[in-house]
Amino acid sequence: MNTNARLQAILTDTAIATVLPAIAQVNLPNWWLAGGAVRNSVWRSIFGEDCALVINDFDIAFFDADGDRSQELAAKTILTEKFPNYKFDVKNQASFALWRAGRRTYTSTEDGIQDWLHTATAVGVRLNSQGEWEFLTPYGLDDLFSGIIRPTPAHIHNPDAENKAATFLAKCPHLRLA
């Protein structure tokens, strides 16, 4: 089984498989579900109940150079109404630098996601117009499947990445720092 098929097999048994079709119906431009929901679902599947990392929210990244924050709020409202027990964090990567001080301007959703703190977090999934799973894995999936916490190149000496890694280790002792 290749790594994308393995990732899909794991996520099919999680809440991600339930919310993914609804996210696709919102029809955000160049969207991906990425971040903690994907990472924590995989680590919980691999390491079991000893891993206390769970889905806190669903991070949905999209890109619309002409868009504004109203798209984010509208998508969040639609998804929250459909799934009131879940939290959704919807962010237009085109405007991310405008409200997040010190961040560079992104040129695409993929550019934004590959700049996230850790390689195991910079993993995205989505459904295409035919309902087939697609994957965004700029750093591959080895770190995710091996439980390795590795900062992305832009965050090697970033204290935020180090602090977040410490949080992961405290909740899931099977993980390892790279």
PAZAPA-4460 file (N, C-alpha, C; in steps of 0.05 Angstrom, whole numbers, plus 32768, in hexadecimal, padded with zeros to 4 digits):
% residues 178
    n_x    n_y    n_z   ca_x   ca_y   ca_z    c_x    c_y    c_z   seq   type   mol
   8011   7FE8   8000   8000   8000   8000   8012   8019   8000     1      M     A
   800D   802C   7FED   801D   8044   7FED   8015   8056   8004     2      N     A
   8025   806B   8008   8020   807C   8020   8005   808B   801E     3      T     A
   7FFE   8095   8007   7FE4   80A3   8004   7FCD   8090   800A     4      N     A
   7FCE   8077   8000   7FB9   8064   8005   7FB8   805D   8023     5      A     A
   7FCF   805C   8030   7FD0   8057   804D   7FC3   806E   805C     6      R     A
   7FCA   8086   8054   7FBE   809E   8061   7FA0   809E   805E     7      L     A
   7F96   8098   8046   7F7A   8097   8041   7F6C   8082   8052     8      Q     A
   7F79   806A   8053   7F6D   8054   8063   7F6B   805C   8080     9      A     A
   7F7F   806A   808B   7F7D   8072   80A7   7F67   8087   80AB    10      I     A
   7F67   809B   8099   7F54   80B1   809D   7F37   80AA   8097    11      L     A
   7F33   8094   8088   7F18   808B   8081   7F09   8083   809B    12      T     A
   7F18   807B   80AF   7F0C   8072   80C8   7F0A   8088   80DD    13      D     A
   7F0C   80A1   80D4   7F0C   80B8   80E7   7EF6   80CC   80DF    14      T     A
   7EF3   80E0   80F0   7EE0   80F6   80EA   7EE7   8104   80D0    15      A     A
   7F00   8102   80C7   7F08   8110   80AF   7EF7   8106   8097    16      I     A
   7EF2   80EC   8096   7EE3   80E1   8080   7EC6   80EB   8080    17      A     A
   7EBC   80F3   8097   7EA1   80FE   809A   7EA0   811B   8091    18      T     A
   7EB3   812B   8098   7EB2   8147   8092   7EBD   814E   8077    19      V     A
   7ECE   813E   806B   7EDB   8144   8051   7EC7   8149   803B    20      L     A
   7EB2   8139   8038   7E9E   813F   8023   7E90   815A   8028    21      P     A
   7E8B   8161   8041   7E7E   817B   8047   7E91   8192   8040    22      A     A
   7EAA   818F   8046   7EBE   81A4   8040   7EBE   81A8   8021    23      I     A
   7EBE   8192   8013   7EBF   8193   7FF5   7EA7   81A2   7FEB    24      A     A
   7E90   819F   7FF7   7E77   81AC   7FEF   7E77   81CA   7FF3    25      Q     A
   7E88   81D3   8006   7E8A   81F0   800B   7E97   81FD   7FF2    26      V     A
   7EA7   81EE   7FE4   7EB2   81F7   7FCA   7EC6   820F   7FCD    27      N     A
   7ED7   820E   7FE1   7EEC   8222   7FE3   7F01   821D   7FCE    28      L     A
   7F0D   8232   7FC3   7F22   822E   7FAE   7F3B   8222   7FB9    29      P     A
   7F45   820D   7FAB   7F5E   81FF   7FB2   7F60   81F9   7FD0    30      N     A
   7F4D   81EC   7FDB   7F4C   81E6   7FF7   7F5A   81CC   7FFE    31      W     A
   7F64   81CB   8016   7F6F   81B2   8022   7F67   81B1   8040    32      W     A
   7F60   819A   8049   7F5E   8195   8066   7F7A   818B   806F    33      L     A
   7F86   8199   8081   7FA2   8192   8089   7FA5   8197   80A6    34      A     A
   7FBE   8193   80AF   7FC5   8199   80CB   7FBF   8184   80DF    35      G     A
   7FB6   818E   80F7   7FB3   817D   810E   7F9F   8167   810B    36      G     A
   7F89   816C   80FD   7F75   8157   80FA   7F81   813E   80EC    37      A     A
   7F8F   8143   80D7   7F9C   812D   80C8   7FB2   8121   80D9    38      V     A
   7FC4   8131   80E3   7FDB   8127   80F3   7FD1   8117   810B    39      R     A
   7FC0   8123   811B   7FB7   8115   8133   7FA7   80FC   812E    40      N     A
   7F98   80FC   8119   7F89   80E3   8111   7F9C   80CD   810A    41      S     A
   7FB1   80D3   80FC   7FC4   80BF   80F4   7FD3   80B5   810D    42      V     A
   7FDD   80C7   811D   7FED   80BF   8134   7FDC   80B0   8148    43      W     A
   7FC3   80B7   814B   7FB1   80A9   815D   7FAC   808C   8152    44      R     A
   7FAA   808A   8138   7FA5   8070   812C   7FBE   805E   812F    45      S     A
   7FD5   8069   812C   7FEE   805A   812D   7FF5   8053   814A    46      I     A
   7FF3   8066   815C   7FFD   8063   8177   7FE7   805C   818C    47      F     A
   7FCE   805C   8184   7FB9   8053   8195   7FB1   8067   81AB    48      G     A
   7FA5   805B   81BF   7F9A   806B   81D5   7FAF   8079   81E6    49      E     A
   7FC8   8070   81E4   7FDE   807E   81F3   7FE4   8099   81E7    50      D     A
   7FDA   809E   81CF   7FDE   80B7   81C2   7FC5   80C8   81C6    51      C     A
   7FC7   80DD   81D7   7FB0   80ED   81DE   7FAB   8104   81CB    52      A     A
   7FB8   8104   81B4   7FB3   8119   81A0   7F99   8112   8191    53      L     A
   7F87   8125   8190   7F6D   8121   8183   7F68   8138   8170    54      V     A
   7F52   8137   8162   7F4B   814D   8150   7F3F   8163   8161    55      I     A
   7F4D   817A   8162   7F43   8192   8170   7F32   81A3   815D    56      N     A
   7F3B   81A4   8144   7F2C   81B3   812F   7F35   81A9   8114    57      D     A
   7F26   81B1   8100   7F2C   81AA   80E5   7F38   81C3   80D7    58      F     A
   7F52   81C2   80D0   7F5F   81D8   80C3   7F5B   81D6   80A5    59      D     A
   7F4C   81E9   809A   7F47   81EA   807D   7F55   8202   8072    60      I     A
   7F67   81FD   8060   7F76   8212   8053   7F6D   8213   8036    61      A     A
   7F6A   822C   802C   7F63   8230   8010   7F71   8248   8006    62      F     A
   7F6E   824E   7FEC   7F7C   8265   7FE0   7F6A   8274   7FCD    63      F     A
   7F65   828E   7FD3   7F56   829F   7FC1   7F62   82BB   7FC3    64      D     A
   7F72   82C3   7FB0   7F80   82DC   7FB0   7F6C   82F4   7FB2    65      A     A
   7F54   82F0   7FA7   7F40   8306   7FA7   7F2D   8304   7FBF    66      D     A
   7F30   82EF   7FCF   7F1D   82EA   7FE5   7F23   82FB   7FFD    67      G     A
   7F11   82F9   8010   7F14   8307   802A   7F0C   82F4   8040    68      D     A
   7F0D   82FF   8059   7F07   82EE   8070   7EEA   82E4   8071    69      R     A
   7ED8   82F0   8061   7EBC   82E7   8061   7EBA   82CB   8057    70      S     A
   7ECB   82C3   8044   7ECA   82A7   803B   7ED1   8293   8051    71      Q     A
   7EE4   829A   8061   7EEC   828A   8078   7ED4   8286   808B    72      E     A
   7EC8   829D   8092   7EB2   829D   80A5   7E9A   828E   809A    73      L     A
   7E94   8291   8081   7E7D   8284   8074   7E81   8266   8074    74      A     A
   7E99   825D   806C   7E9F   8240   806C   7E9E   8234   8088    75      A     A
   7EA9   8243   809B   7EA9   8239   80B7   7E8C   8237   80C1    76      K     A
   7E7B   824A   80BB   7E5F   8249   80C3   7E50   8231   80B7    77      T     A
   7E54   822D   809D   7E47   8216   808F   7E4F   81FC   809C    78      I     A
   7E69   81F9   80A0   7E73   81DF   80AB   7E6B   81DB   80C8    79      L     A
   7E6B   81F1   80D8   7E64   81EF   80F4   7E46   81E8   80F7    80      T     A
   7E36   81F3   80E5   7E19   81ED   80E6   7E14   81CF   80DF    81      E     A
   7E24   81C5   80CD   7E21   81A9   80C5   7E2D   8196   80DA    82      K     A
   7E43   819F   80E7   7E50   818E   80FB   7E54   819F   8115    83      F     A
   7E40   81A3   8125   7E42   81B5   813C   7E55   81AB   8152    84      P     A
   7E5C   8192   8151   7E6F   8188   8166   7E8C   818B   815E    85      N     A
   7E91   8195   8146   7EAD   8198   813C   7EB4   81B6   8139    86      Y     A
   7ECE   81BC   813B   7ED8   81D7   8136   7EE6   81D8   811B    87      K     A
   7EE3   81EE   810D   7EEF   81F1   80F3   7EFF   820B   80F2    88      F     A
   7F17   8209   80E8   7F29   8220   80E5   7F2E   8223   80C7    89      D     A
   7F22   8236   80BB   7F23   823A   809E   7F33   8253   8098    90      V     A
   7F49   8250   8089   7F5B   8266   8084   7F63   8268   8066    91      K     A
   7F5F   8280   805B   7F68   8287   8040   7F86   828C   8041    92      N     A
   7F95   827B   8035   7FB3   827E   8035   7FBB   8297   8026    93      Q     A
   7FAB   82A2   8015   7FB2   82BB   8006   7FB2   82D3   8019    94      A     A
   7FA2   82D3   802E   7FA1   82EA   8040   7FAE   82E4   805B    95      S     A
   7FBA   82CD   805E   7FC6   82C4   8078   7FDA   82D9   8082    96      F     A
   7FEB   82E2   8071   8000   82F5   807A   7FF5   8310   8083    97      A     A
   7FDD   8316   807A   7FD1   8330   8081   7FC9   8331   809E    98      L     A
   7FC1   831B   80AA   7FB8   831B   80C5   7FCA   830C   80D8    99      W     A
   7FDF   82FE   80CE   7FF1   82EF   80DF   800D   82FD   80DC   100      R     A
   8013   830E   80EF   802C   831E   80EF   8044   830C   80EA   101      A     A
   8056   8316   80DA   8070   8309   80D5   806F   82F2   80C1   102      G     A
   8058   82EC   80B5   8056   82D7   80A2   805A   82E1   8086   103      R     A
   8065   82D1   8075   8069   82D9   8059   804F   82D5   804A   104      R     A
   804C   82E1   8033   8035   82DE   8023   8037   82C3   8014   105      T     A
   8022   82B4   8013   8021   829A   8006   8017   829D   7FE9   106      Y     A
   8020   828C   7FD8   8018   828D   7FBC   8003   8278   7FB5   107      T     A
   7FFE   8266   7FC7   7FEA   8250   7FC3   7FE4   8243   7FDE   108      S     A
   7FD0   8233   7FDE   7FC9   8223   7FF6   7FE1   8211   7FFD   109      T     A
   7FEC   8205   7FE9   8002   81F2   7FED   801A   8200   7FF9   110      E     A
   8020   8219   7FF0   8036   8229   7FFA   8031   822E   8018   111      D     A
   8019   8235   801F   8013   823A   803B   8016   8221   804D   112      G     A
   800B   820B   8044   800C   81F2   8054   8029   81E8   8057   113      I     A
   8039   81EB   8042   8055   81E1   8045   8065   81F3   8058   114      Q     A
   805A   820A   8060   8068   821B   8073   805E   8217   8090   115      D     A
   804D   8203   8094   8043   81FD   80AF   805A   81F3   80C0   116      W     A
   8057   81F2   80DA   806E   81ED   80EC   807C   81D2   80E9   117      L     A
   806D   81BD   80E5   807A   81A2   80E4   8072   8192   80CB   118      H     A
   8084   8181   80C3   8080   8171   80AB   8067   815F   80AD   119      T     A
   8062   8155   80C5   804B   8143   80C9   8031   8152   80CA   120      A     A
   8032   816D   80CD   801B   817E   80CD   8015   8188   80B1   121      T     A
   8029   818B   80A1   8027   8195   8085   801D   817F   8073   122      A     A
   8007   8173   8079   7FFB   815D   8069   7FDE   8165   8065   123      V     A
   7FD5   8164   804B   7FBA   816C   8045   7FAB   8156   8036   124      G     A
   7F91   8155   803A   7F80   8143   802B   7F68   8152   8021   125      V     A
   7F5C   8149   800B   7F44   8155   8001   7F36   8141   7FEE   126      R     A
   7F1E   8148   7FE7   7F10   8138   7FD2   7F0E   8149   7FB9   127      L     A
   7F14   813C   7FA2   7F12   814B   7F89   7EF4   814B   7F80   128      N     A
   7EEF   8156   7F69   7ED3   8158   7F5F   7EC6   813D   7F5A   129      S     A
   7ED6   8128   7F57   7ECB   810D   7F54   7EC9   80FE   7F6E   130      Q     A
   7ECF   810C   7F85   7ECD   80FF   7F9F   7EE5   80EE   7FA6   131      G     A
   7EFA   80F0   7F96   7F13   80E0   7F9C   7F25   80F0   7FAE   132      E     A
   7F33   80E1   7FBF   7F46   80ED   7FD2   7F5E   80F7   7FC3   133      W     A
   7F68   810F   7FCB   7F81   811A   7FC2   7F92   8121   7FDA   134      E     A
   7FAC   8121   7FD6   7FBF   8125   7FED   7FD4   813A   7FE7   135      F     A
   7FDA   814A   7FFA   7FEF   815E   7FF9   8004   8155   800E   136      L     A
   801B   814D   8005   8030   8144   8018   804B   814F   8010   137      T     A
   804F   8169   8014   8068   8176   800B   8081   816A   8018   138      P     A
   807F   815D   802E   8097   8151   803C   8094   8133   803D   139      Y     A
   8081   8128   802E   807D   810B   802F   806D   8104   8048   140      G     A
   806A   80EA   804C   805A   80E0   8063   806A   80D0   8077   141      L     A
   8084   80CC   8072   8095   80BC   8084   8094   80C6   80A1   142      D     A
   8097   80E1   80A5   8097   80EB   80C0   807C   80E7   80CD   143      D     A
   8067   80EB   80BF   804C   80E7   80CA   8048   80CA   80D3   144      L     A
   804F   80B7   80C1   804B   809B   80C8   805E   8091   80DD   145      F     A
   8075   809E   80E0   8089   8095   80F3   8087   80A4   810E   146      S     A
   8075   80B7   8110   8072   80C6   8129   8089   80D8   812E   147      G     A
   8094   80E4   8119   80AB   80F6   811C   80A2   8113   811A   148      I     A
   80AA   8122   812E   80A4   813F   812E   80BC   814D   8124   149      I     A
   80BA   8158   810B   80D0   8165   80FE   80C6   8181   80F4   150      R     A
   80D4   8196   80FB   80CB   81B0   80F1   80CF   81B1   80D3   151      P     A
   80BE   81C1   80C5   80C2   81C5   80A9   80DA   81D7   80A6   152      T     A
   80E6   81D9   808E   80FF   81E8   808B   80FD   8205   8095   153      P     A
   80E7   8212   8092   80E4   822E   809A   80E2   8231   80B8   154      A     A
   80DE   821B   80C7   80DA   821D   80E4   80EE   820D   80F4   155      H     A
   8105   8207   80EA   8119   81F7   80F8   8121   8203   8113   156      I     A
   8123   821D   8114   812C   8229   812D   8115   823B   8139   157      H     A
   80FD   8234   8133   80E6   8243   813C   80DC   8239   8157   158      N     A
   80DC   824A   816C   80D3   8241   8186   80B6   8237   8186   159      P     A
   80A5   8242   8174   808A   8238   8173   8089   821B   816B   160      D     A
   809A   8213   8158   809C   81F7   8150   80A6   81E5   8167   161      A     A
   80B9   81EF   8176   80C4   81E0   818D   80AE   81DD   81A3   162      E     A
   80A0   81F3   81A8   808B   81F1   81BD   8074   81DF   81B5   163      N     A
   806C   81E0   819C   8057   81CE   8192   8060   81B1   8193   164      K     A
   8079   81AC   818C   8084   8191   818E   8083   8186   81AA   165      A     A
   8089   8197   81BD   8088   818F   81DA   806C   8187   81E1   166      A     A
   8058   8196   81D7   803C   8190   81DC   8035   8174   81D1   167      T     A
   803E   816F   81B8   8038   8155   81AC   8044   813E   81BC   168      F     A
   805D   8142   81C5   806B   812D   81D4   805D   8128   81EF   169      L     A
   8053   813C   81FB   8045   8139   8215   802C   8129   8212   170      A     A
   801F   812B   81FB   8005   811D   81F7   8008   8102   81E9   171      K     A
   801F   80FE   81DC   8023   80E5   81CE   8040   80DC   81D1   172      C     A
   8046   80CD   81E5   8062   80C6   81EC   8070   80B4   81D7   173      P     A
   8062   80AA   81C4   806E   8099   81AF   807C   80AA   8199   174      H     A
   8077   80C4   8199   8083   80D5   8184   80A0   80DA   818A   175      L     A
   80AF   80E2   8175   80CB   80E8   8178   80D2   8102   816A   176      R     A
   80E4   8111   8175   80EE   812A   8168   8103   8123   8154   177      L     A
   8104   8131   813E   8118   812D   812A   812F   8141   812E   178      A     A
***
